Amino acid sequence: MKLPVSNGKNINLRTPVPSDAEDILKYAGDAAVARFLPLMPHPYTLADAHAWIKFTRHGRQKDTAYDFGIEHRQHKRIIGGIGLKNINREDRNAEVGYCVAKEFWRQGIVSEALELILRFSFRTLRLHRVYAVVHEKNVASFKLLDKRGFVREGTWRQGSRFTGRYCDVYAYGMLRSEYKAR
Ligand SMILES: CC(C)(COP(=O)(O)OP(=O)(O)OC[C@H]1O[C@@H](n2cnc3c(N)ncnc32)[C@H](O)[C@@H]1OP(=O)(O)O)[C@@H](O)C(=O)NCCC(=O)NCCS
């Protein structure tokens, strides 16, 4: 399958490589970024960054997950990540997840990354539905999804476990038809 670079106006989505590990550590090691990411190890080490880079390669090779580094075109370094996991070929859906370094918050970076991954999801992978699962207190994330045209479909009561505690999460989804109609 043709991958792994996708060029936007301010960012590129690309496959992370070992030389990106220090840059990944910078944002993934920030507690503010990790706060609502239950799968992100905390504290985060350089070894975690290398493990993630390896994981992204395996996911792509096995067609089970597609994770990309968000590269800032001007700064020429990885400043965040976005990816698809839980890819369900039978029902043609997948879950999207994302984060960006705090210094770049509110600059439209993840909006642009989301558009690129939606294009990849619906056009390249031919998915029918893309969804996201968001902690009920993660206002930034659900406002972002609202703005990009995702629909809040409901609440999974105690649907996720953050630092040992169950909490409610919102399910957001976008259908292929909604993507095309925007
Ligand atoms: C959530 C997150 C990914 C948003 O990324 P971002 O690049 O800052 O988002 P954008 O700049 O593209 O914002 C797009 C819209 O989302 C909403 N939004 C983003 N951050 C917001 C915030 N802190 N408060 C309220 N609304 C916010 C706004 O509507 C914004 O549009 P506007 O700036 O024109 O008003 C970022 O805050 C982050 O990395 N958080 C930590 C990781 C995380 O929680 N990931 C999501 C897990 S589900």
The ligand as an ORCA input file, in Angstrom:
! r2SCAN-3c Opt
* xyz 0 1
  C      -6.517     17.902     22.019
  C      -5.324     18.350     21.160
  C      -4.893     17.190     20.313
  C      -5.792     19.522     20.264
  O      -4.769     19.779     19.292
  P      -4.522     21.236     18.673
  O      -3.559     21.102     17.562
  O      -4.183     22.178     19.779
  O      -5.985     21.571     18.115
  P      -6.329     22.679     17.013
  O      -5.431     23.866     17.188
  O      -6.362     22.044     15.681
  O      -7.797     23.097     17.498
  C      -8.953     22.961     16.702
  C     -10.159     23.354     17.525
  O     -10.293     22.478     18.644
  C     -10.805     23.221     19.781
  N      -9.788     23.263     20.838
  C      -8.489     22.878     20.761
  N      -7.876     23.043     21.949
  C      -8.804     23.565     22.782
  C      -8.798     23.926     24.146
  N      -7.682     23.822     24.899
  N      -9.939     24.389     24.709
  C     -11.072     24.498     23.981
  N     -11.152     24.156     22.656
  C     -10.035     23.695     22.087
  C     -11.094     24.610     19.259
  O     -12.412     24.613     18.744
  C     -10.084     24.732     18.129
  O     -10.416     25.686     17.162
  P     -10.042     27.247     17.413
  O      -8.631     27.278     17.938
  O     -10.180     27.857     16.048
  O     -11.038     27.745     18.393
  C      -4.156     18.853     22.056
  O      -4.658     19.719     23.038
  C      -3.391     17.715     22.724
  O      -2.435     17.178     22.190
  N      -3.836     17.338     23.946
  C      -3.153     16.278     24.690
  C      -3.345     14.890     24.075
  C      -4.825     14.500     24.002
  O      -5.597     14.758     24.925
  N      -5.206     13.833     22.904
  C      -6.562     13.428     22.652
  C      -6.903     12.147     23.299
  S      -8.590     11.682     22.919
*
